Amino acid sequence: MLFLNREQGQGLVEYALVLVLVAIVIIAILTLLGPQIGNVFSRITSGLGG
């Protein structure tokens, strides 16, 4: 019974680590693909404008 609280805390830490890893992956993908995504939006806006 004494270890129940520690296990819950450990689970929260594991969830936090997973969220941090997902955030790092998303930031890396946006850094690599950011200029390409910007070009796509530029083409769309110029296509709509004229």
PDB file of N, CA, C, O and CB in Angstrom:
ATOM      1  N   MET A   1       0.815  -1.211   0.000  1.00  0.00           N
ATOM      2  CA  MET A   1       0.000   0.000   0.000  1.00  0.00           C
ATOM      3  C   MET A   1       0.854   1.269   0.000  1.00  0.00           C
ATOM      4  O   MET A   1       0.439   2.301  -0.527  1.00  0.00           O
ATOM      5  CB  MET A   1      -0.924   0.002   1.204  1.00  0.00           C
ATOM      6  N   LEU A   2       2.027   1.188   0.584  1.00  0.00           N
ATOM      7  CA  LEU A   2       2.873   2.374   0.641  1.00  0.00           C
ATOM      8  C   LEU A   2       3.413   2.752  -0.729  1.00  0.00           C
ATOM      9  O   LEU A   2       3.739   3.916  -0.962  1.00  0.00           O
ATOM     10  CB  LEU A   2       4.019   2.151   1.601  1.00  0.00           C
ATOM     11  N   PHE A   3       3.513   1.784  -1.643  1.00  0.00           N
ATOM     12  CA  PHE A   3       4.097   2.050  -2.950  1.00  0.00           C
ATOM     13  C   PHE A   3       3.069   2.539  -3.962  1.00  0.00           C
ATOM     14  O   PHE A   3       3.439   2.902  -5.078  1.00  0.00           O
ATOM     15  CB  PHE A   3       4.768   0.809  -3.471  1.00  0.00           C
ATOM     16  N   LEU A   4       1.801   2.559  -3.605  1.00  0.00           N
ATOM     17  CA  LEU A   4       0.761   2.966  -4.547  1.00  0.00           C
ATOM     18  C   LEU A   4       0.960   4.405  -5.006  1.00  0.00           C
ATOM     19  O   LEU A   4       0.861   4.686  -6.200  1.00  0.00           O
ATOM     20  CB  LEU A   4      -0.619   2.807  -3.915  1.00  0.00           C
ATOM     21  N   ASN A   5       1.234   5.310  -4.094  1.00  0.00           N
ATOM     22  CA  ASN A   5       1.442   6.710  -4.467  1.00  0.00           C
ATOM     23  C   ASN A   5       2.676   6.883  -5.342  1.00  0.00           C
ATOM     24  O   ASN A   5       2.667   7.701  -6.262  1.00  0.00           O
ATOM     25  CB  ASN A   5       1.568   7.574  -3.220  1.00  0.00           C
ATOM     26  N   ARG A   6       3.726   6.135  -5.073  1.00  0.00           N
ATOM     27  CA  ARG A   6       4.938   6.239  -5.873  1.00  0.00           C
ATOM     28  C   ARG A   6       4.682   5.762  -7.298  1.00  0.00           C
ATOM     29  O   ARG A   6       5.221   6.334  -8.245  1.00  0.00           O
ATOM     30  CB  ARG A   6       6.074   5.430  -5.236  1.00  0.00           C
ATOM     31  N   GLU A   7       3.871   4.727  -7.462  1.00  0.00           N
ATOM     32  CA  GLU A   7       3.573   4.226  -8.798  1.00  0.00           C
ATOM     33  C   GLU A   7       2.760   5.244  -9.586  1.00  0.00           C
ATOM     34  O   GLU A   7       2.972   5.403 -10.789  1.00  0.00           O
ATOM     35  CB  GLU A   7       2.820   2.896  -8.717  1.00  0.00           C
ATOM     36  N   GLN A   8       1.846   5.926  -8.937  1.00  0.00           N
ATOM     37  CA  GLN A   8       1.071   6.948  -9.629  1.00  0.00           C
ATOM     38  C   GLN A   8       1.963   8.103 -10.048  1.00  0.00           C
ATOM     39  O   GLN A   8       1.814   8.632 -11.149  1.00  0.00           O
ATOM     40  CB  GLN A   8      -0.068   7.452  -8.743  1.00  0.00           C
ATOM     41  N   GLY A   9       2.888   8.500  -9.185  1.00  0.00           N
ATOM     42  CA  GLY A   9       3.817   9.557  -9.527  1.00  0.00           C
ATOM     43  C   GLY A   9       4.728   9.153 -10.668  1.00  0.00           C
ATOM     44  O   GLY A   9       5.056   9.969 -11.529  1.00  0.00           O
ATOM     45  N   GLN A  10       5.137   7.890 -10.674  1.00  0.00           N
ATOM     46  CA  GLN A  10       5.986   7.392 -11.749  1.00  0.00           C
ATOM     47  C   GLN A  10       5.228   7.408 -13.066  1.00  0.00           C
ATOM     48  O   GLN A  10       5.808   7.732 -14.103  1.00  0.00           O
ATOM     49  CB  GLN A  10       6.484   5.975 -11.436  1.00  0.00           C
ATOM     50  N   GLY A  11       3.948   7.066 -13.049  1.00  0.00           N
ATOM     51  CA  GLY A  11       3.147   7.097 -14.262  1.00  0.00           C
ATOM     52  C   GLY A  11       3.036   8.501 -14.825  1.00  0.00           C
ATOM     53  O   GLY A  11       3.088   8.696 -16.039  1.00  0.00           O
ATOM     54  N   LEU A  12       2.883   9.482 -13.939  1.00  0.00           N
ATOM     55  CA  LEU A  12       2.804  10.875 -14.392  1.00  0.00           C
ATOM     56  C   LEU A  12       4.116  11.324 -15.018  1.00  0.00           C
ATOM     57  O   LEU A  12       4.120  12.056 -16.008  1.00  0.00           O
ATOM     58  CB  LEU A  12       2.439  11.798 -13.224  1.00  0.00           C
ATOM     59  N   VAL A  13       5.219  10.889 -14.445  1.00  0.00           N
ATOM     60  CA  VAL A  13       6.523  11.246 -15.009  1.00  0.00           C
ATOM     61  C   VAL A  13       6.685  10.616 -16.382  1.00  0.00           C
ATOM     62  O   VAL A  13       7.210  11.253 -17.296  1.00  0.00           O
ATOM     63  CB  VAL A  13       7.670  10.798 -14.073  1.00  0.00           C
ATOM     64  N   GLU A  14       6.247   9.385 -16.540  1.00  0.00           N
ATOM     65  CA  GLU A  14       6.345   8.716 -17.841  1.00  0.00           C
ATOM     66  C   GLU A  14       5.489   9.434 -18.882  1.00  0.00           C
ATOM     67  O   GLU A  14       5.927   9.616 -20.018  1.00  0.00           O
ATOM     68  CB  GLU A  14       5.913   7.238 -17.724  1.00  0.00           C
ATOM     69  N   TYR A  15       4.288   9.841 -18.515  1.00  0.00           N
ATOM     70  CA  TYR A  15       3.441  10.595 -19.438  1.00  0.00           C
ATOM     71  C   TYR A  15       4.097  11.916 -19.810  1.00  0.00           C
ATOM     72  O   TYR A  15       4.051  12.327 -20.969  1.00  0.00           O
ATOM     73  CB  TYR A  15       2.060  10.846 -18.821  1.00  0.00           C
ATOM     74  N   ALA A  16       4.703  12.577 -18.844  1.00  0.00           N
ATOM     75  CA  ALA A  16       5.372  13.844 -19.118  1.00  0.00           C
ATOM     76  C   ALA A  16       6.541  13.639 -20.080  1.00  0.00           C
ATOM     77  O   ALA A  16       6.748  14.454 -20.979  1.00  0.00           O
ATOM     78  CB  ALA A  16       5.864  14.487 -17.812  1.00  0.00           C
ATOM     79  N   LEU A  17       7.303  12.565 -19.903  1.00  0.00           N
ATOM     80  CA  LEU A  17       8.418  12.291 -20.803  1.00  0.00           C
ATOM     81  C   LEU A  17       7.929  12.011 -22.220  1.00  0.00           C
ATOM     82  O   LEU A  17       8.546  12.457 -23.188  1.00  0.00           O
ATOM     83  CB  LEU A  17       9.237  11.108 -20.287  1.00  0.00           C
ATOM     84  N   VAL A  18       6.841  11.286 -22.348  1.00  0.00           N
ATOM     85  CA  VAL A  18       6.286  11.011 -23.670  1.00  0.00           C
ATOM     86  C   VAL A  18       5.835  12.315 -24.328  1.00  0.00           C
ATOM     87  O   VAL A  18       6.081  12.530 -25.515  1.00  0.00           O
ATOM     88  CB  VAL A  18       5.104  10.016 -23.572  1.00  0.00           C
ATOM     89  N   LEU A  19       5.181  13.177 -23.566  1.00  0.00           N
ATOM     90  CA  LEU A  19       4.740  14.467 -24.122  1.00  0.00           C
ATOM     91  C   LEU A  19       5.920  15.323 -24.559  1.00  0.00           C
ATOM     92  O   LEU A  19       5.855  15.992 -25.591  1.00  0.00           O
ATOM     93  CB  LEU A  19       3.904  15.232 -23.094  1.00  0.00           C
ATOM     94  N   VAL A  20       6.992  15.306 -23.783  1.00  0.00           N
ATOM     95  CA  VAL A  20       8.180  16.078 -24.146  1.00  0.00           C
ATOM     96  C   VAL A  20       8.792  15.522 -25.433  1.00  0.00           C
ATOM     97  O   VAL A  20       9.187  16.291 -26.310  1.00  0.00           O
ATOM     98  CB  VAL A  20       9.220  16.056 -22.997  1.00  0.00           C
ATOM     99  N   LEU A  21       8.873  14.204 -25.552  1.00  0.00           N
ATOM    100  CA  LEU A  21       9.427  13.607 -26.765  1.00  0.00           C
ATOM    101  C   LEU A  21       8.574  13.918 -27.982  1.00  0.00           C
ATOM    102  O   LEU A  21       9.108  14.193 -29.057  1.00  0.00           O
ATOM    103  CB  LEU A  21       9.559  12.105 -26.600  1.00  0.00           C
ATOM    104  N   VAL A  22       7.260  13.878 -27.830  1.00  0.00           N
ATOM    105  CA  VAL A  22       6.367  14.210 -28.945  1.00  0.00           C
ATOM    106  C   VAL A  22       6.544  15.671 -29.338  1.00  0.00           C
ATOM    107  O   VAL A  22       6.561  15.996 -30.525  1.00  0.00           O
ATOM    108  CB  VAL A  22       4.890  13.928 -28.572  1.00  0.00           C
ATOM    109  N   ALA A  23       6.675  16.552 -28.352  1.00  0.00           N
ATOM    110  CA  ALA A  23       6.872  17.968 -28.641  1.00  0.00           C
ATOM    111  C   ALA A  23       8.187  18.192 -29.390  1.00  0.00           C
ATOM    112  O   ALA A  23       8.238  19.003 -30.315  1.00  0.00           O
ATOM    113  CB  ALA A  23       6.854  18.788 -27.341  1.00  0.00           C
ATOM    114  N   ILE A  24       9.246  17.486 -29.004  1.00  0.00           N
ATOM    115  CA  ILE A  24      10.535  17.621 -29.682  1.00  0.00           C
ATOM    116  C   ILE A  24      10.427  17.158 -31.126  1.00  0.00           C
ATOM    117  O   ILE A  24      10.973  17.798 -32.025  1.00  0.00           O
ATOM    118  CB  ILE A  24      11.622  16.822 -28.948  1.00  0.00           C
ATOM    119  N   VAL A  25       9.727  16.049 -31.355  1.00  0.00           N
ATOM    120  CA  VAL A  25       9.566  15.545 -32.722  1.00  0.00           C
ATOM    121  C   VAL A  25       8.778  16.537 -33.567  1.00  0.00           C
ATOM    122  O   VAL A  25       9.138  16.793 -34.716  1.00  0.00           O
ATOM    123  CB  VAL A  25       8.863  14.175 -32.717  1.00  0.00           C
ATOM    124  N   ILE A  26       7.715  17.093 -33.015  1.00  0.00           N
ATOM    125  CA  ILE A  26       6.899  18.054 -33.759  1.00  0.00           C
ATOM    126  C   ILE A  26       7.712  19.300 -34.092  1.00  0.00           C
ATOM    127  O   ILE A  26       7.631  19.812 -35.208  1.00  0.00           O
ATOM    128  CB  ILE A  26       5.641  18.437 -32.953  1.00  0.00           C
ATOM    129  N   ILE A  27       8.491  19.790 -33.140  1.00  0.00           N
ATOM    130  CA  ILE A  27       9.319  20.971 -33.390  1.00  0.00           C
ATOM    131  C   ILE A  27      10.351  20.676 -34.472  1.00  0.00           C
ATOM    132  O   ILE A  27      10.603  21.520 -35.332  1.00  0.00           O
ATOM    133  CB  ILE A  27      10.020  21.430 -32.095  1.00  0.00           C
ATOM    134  N   ALA A  28      10.948  19.488 -34.439  1.00  0.00           N
ATOM    135  CA  ALA A  28      11.938  19.130 -35.455  1.00  0.00           C
ATOM    136  C   ALA A  28      11.300  19.058 -36.842  1.00  0.00           C
ATOM    137  O   ALA A  28      11.879  19.530 -37.820  1.00  0.00           O
ATOM    138  CB  ALA A  28      12.600  17.788 -35.108  1.00  0.00           C
ATOM    139  N   ILE A  29      10.112  18.471 -36.923  1.00  0.00           N
ATOM    140  CA  ILE A  29       9.425  18.363 -38.213  1.00  0.00           C
ATOM    141  C   ILE A  29       9.067  19.751 -38.743  1.00  0.00           C
ATOM    142  O   ILE A  29       9.257  20.032 -39.926  1.00  0.00           O
ATOM    143  CB  ILE A  29       8.152  17.495 -38.080  1.00  0.00           C
ATOM    144  N   LEU A  30       8.552  20.613 -37.875  1.00  0.00           N
ATOM    145  CA  LEU A  30       8.196  21.963 -38.317  1.00  0.00           C
ATOM    146  C   LEU A  30       9.420  22.767 -38.718  1.00  0.00           C
ATOM    147  O   LEU A  30       9.352  23.594 -39.628  1.00  0.00           O
ATOM    148  CB  LEU A  30       7.441  22.694 -37.221  1.00  0.00           C
ATOM    149  N   THR A  31      10.545  22.529 -38.043  1.00  0.00           N
ATOM    150  CA  THR A  31      11.769  23.232 -38.407  1.00  0.00           C
ATOM    151  C   THR A  31      12.243  22.801 -39.784  1.00  0.00           C
ATOM    152  O   THR A  31      12.684  23.631 -40.579  1.00  0.00           O
ATOM    153  CB  THR A  31      12.864  22.981 -37.369  1.00  0.00           C
ATOM    154  N   LEU A  32      12.153  21.510 -40.068  1.00  0.00           N
ATOM    155  CA  LEU A  32      12.613  21.001 -41.359  1.00  0.00           C
ATOM    156  C   LEU A  32      11.658  21.357 -42.489  1.00  0.00           C
ATOM    157  O   LEU A  32      12.094  21.692 -43.590  1.00  0.00           O
ATOM    158  CB  LEU A  32      12.789  19.498 -41.293  1.00  0.00           C
ATOM    159  N   LEU A  33      10.364  21.285 -42.223  1.00  0.00           N
ATOM    160  CA  LEU A  33       9.374  21.483 -43.271  1.00  0.00           C
ATOM    161  C   LEU A  33       8.770  22.880 -43.279  1.00  0.00           C
ATOM    162  O   LEU A  33       7.933  23.178 -44.131  1.00  0.00           O
ATOM    163  CB  LEU A  33       8.286  20.476 -43.124  1.00  0.00           C
ATOM    164  N   GLY A  34       9.166  23.731 -42.365  1.00  0.00           N
ATOM    165  CA  GLY A  34       8.594  25.068 -42.259  1.00  0.00           C
ATOM    166  C   GLY A  34       8.649  25.879 -43.538  1.00  0.00           C
ATOM    167  O   GLY A  34       7.626  26.413 -43.968  1.00  0.00           O
ATOM    168  N   PRO A  35       9.822  25.986 -44.161  1.00  0.00           N
ATOM    169  CA  PRO A  35       9.889  26.774 -45.406  1.00  0.00           C
ATOM    170  C   PRO A  35       9.023  26.189 -46.519  1.00  0.00           C
ATOM    171  O   PRO A  35       8.421  26.938 -47.288  1.00  0.00           O
ATOM    172  CB  PRO A  35      11.331  26.866 -45.888  1.00  0.00           C
ATOM    173  N   GLN A  36       8.952  24.891 -46.613  1.00  0.00           N
ATOM    174  CA  GLN A  36       8.126  24.267 -47.652  1.00  0.00           C
ATOM    175  C   GLN A  36       6.654  24.543 -47.401  1.00  0.00           C
ATOM    176  O   GLN A  36       5.900  24.804 -48.339  1.00  0.00           O
ATOM    177  CB  GLN A  36       8.376  22.751 -47.710  1.00  0.00           C
ATOM    178  N   ILE A  37       6.242  24.487 -46.144  1.00  0.00           N
ATOM    179  CA  ILE A  37       4.848  24.775 -45.818  1.00  0.00           C
ATOM    180  C   ILE A  37       4.537  26.240 -46.113  1.00  0.00           C
ATOM    181  O   ILE A  37       3.456  26.556 -46.609  1.00  0.00           O
ATOM    182  CB  ILE A  37       4.552  24.447 -44.334  1.00  0.00           C
ATOM    183  N   GLY A  38       5.481  27.138 -45.811  1.00  0.00           N
ATOM    184  CA  GLY A  38       5.300  28.556 -46.115  1.00  0.00           C
ATOM    185  C   GLY A  38       5.144  28.790 -47.607  1.00  0.00           C
ATOM    186  O   GLY A  38       4.330  29.614 -48.022  1.00  0.00           O
ATOM    187  N   ASN A  39       5.921  28.068 -48.427  1.00  0.00           N
ATOM    188  CA  ASN A  39       5.797  28.202 -49.875  1.00  0.00           C
ATOM    189  C   ASN A  39       4.431  27.745 -50.368  1.00  0.00           C
ATOM    190  O   ASN A  39       3.854  28.365 -51.262  1.00  0.00           O
ATOM    191  CB  ASN A  39       6.890  27.408 -50.570  1.00  0.00           C
ATOM    192  N   VAL A  40       3.916  26.672 -49.795  1.00  0.00           N
ATOM    193  CA  VAL A  40       2.595  26.179 -50.196  1.00  0.00           C
ATOM    194  C   VAL A  40       1.537  27.238 -49.907  1.00  0.00           C
ATOM    195  O   VAL A  40       0.684  27.505 -50.753  1.00  0.00           O
ATOM    196  CB  VAL A  40       2.252  24.858 -49.460  1.00  0.00           C
ATOM    197  N   PHE A  41       1.584  27.843 -48.723  1.00  0.00           N
ATOM    198  CA  PHE A  41       0.595  28.867 -48.379  1.00  0.00           C
ATOM    199  C   PHE A  41       0.761  30.103 -49.253  1.00  0.00           C
ATOM    200  O   PHE A  41      -0.226  30.750 -49.605  1.00  0.00           O
ATOM    201  CB  PHE A  41       0.712  29.251 -46.901  1.00  0.00           C
ATOM    202  N   SER A  42       1.998  30.437 -49.605  1.00  0.00           N
ATOM    203  CA  SER A  42       2.224  31.584 -50.494  1.00  0.00           C
ATOM    204  C   SER A  42       1.610  31.330 -51.862  1.00  0.00           C
ATOM    205  O   SER A  42       0.990  32.220 -52.445  1.00  0.00           O
ATOM    206  CB  SER A  42       3.731  31.875 -50.637  1.00  0.00           C
ATOM    207  N   ARG A  43       1.780  30.121 -52.372  1.00  0.00           N
ATOM    208  CA  ARG A  43       1.178  29.791 -53.666  1.00  0.00           C
ATOM    209  C   ARG A  43      -0.331  29.832 -53.596  1.00  0.00           C
ATOM    210  O   ARG A  43      -0.982  30.282 -54.538  1.00  0.00           O
ATOM    211  CB  ARG A  43       1.635  28.419 -54.135  1.00  0.00           C
ATOM    212  N   ILE A  44      -0.891  29.377 -52.510  1.00  0.00           N
ATOM    213  CA  ILE A  44      -2.354  29.378 -52.369  1.00  0.00           C
ATOM    214  C   ILE A  44      -2.874  30.817 -52.334  1.00  0.00           C
ATOM    215  O   ILE A  44      -3.846  31.145 -53.014  1.00  0.00           O
ATOM    216  CB  ILE A  44      -2.786  28.613 -51.079  1.00  0.00           C
ATOM    217  N   THR A  45      -2.228  31.670 -51.544  1.00  0.00           N
ATOM    218  CA  THR A  45      -2.714  33.054 -51.462  1.00  0.00           C
ATOM    219  C   THR A  45      -2.519  33.802 -52.776  1.00  0.00           C
ATOM    220  O   THR A  45      -3.369  34.605 -53.160  1.00  0.00           O
ATOM    221  CB  THR A  45      -2.000  33.798 -50.336  1.00  0.00           C
ATOM    222  N   SER A  46      -1.416  33.550 -53.465  1.00  0.00           N
ATOM    223  CA  SER A  46      -1.252  34.217 -54.756  1.00  0.00           C
ATOM    224  C   SER A  46      -2.220  33.672 -55.796  1.00  0.00           C
ATOM    225  O   SER A  46      -2.654  34.409 -56.682  1.00  0.00           O
ATOM    226  CB  SER A  46       0.179  34.063 -55.252  1.00  0.00           C
ATOM    227  N   GLY A  47      -2.558  32.409 -55.702  1.00  0.00           N
ATOM    228  CA  GLY A  47      -3.545  31.831 -56.605  1.00  0.00           C
ATOM    229  C   GLY A  47      -4.942  32.385 -56.366  1.00  0.00           C
ATOM    230  O   GLY A  47      -5.706  32.583 -57.310  1.00  0.00           O
ATOM    231  N   LEU A  48      -5.274  32.634 -55.111  1.00  0.00           N
ATOM    232  CA  LEU A  48      -6.583  33.201 -54.790  1.00  0.00           C
ATOM    233  C   LEU A  48      -6.664  34.679 -55.179  1.00  0.00           C
ATOM    234  O   LEU A  48      -7.724  35.177 -55.557  1.00  0.00           O
ATOM    235  CB  LEU A  48      -6.879  33.036 -53.298  1.00  0.00           C
ATOM    236  N   GLY A  49      -5.534  35.363 -55.080  1.00  0.00           N
ATOM    237  CA  GLY A  49      -5.524  36.789 -55.359  1.00  0.00           C
ATOM    238  C   GLY A  49      -5.551  37.119 -56.848  1.00  0.00           C
ATOM    239  O   GLY A  49      -5.979  38.211 -57.222  1.00  0.00           O
ATOM    240  N   GLY A  50      -5.121  36.236 -57.672  1.00  0.00           N
ATOM    241  CA  GLY A  50      -5.099  36.656 -59.057  1.00  0.00           C
ATOM    242  C   GLY A  50      -4.906  35.519 -59.949  1.00  0.00           C
ATOM    243  O   GLY A  50      -4.862  35.691 -61.167  1.00  0.00           O
TER     244      GLY A  50
END
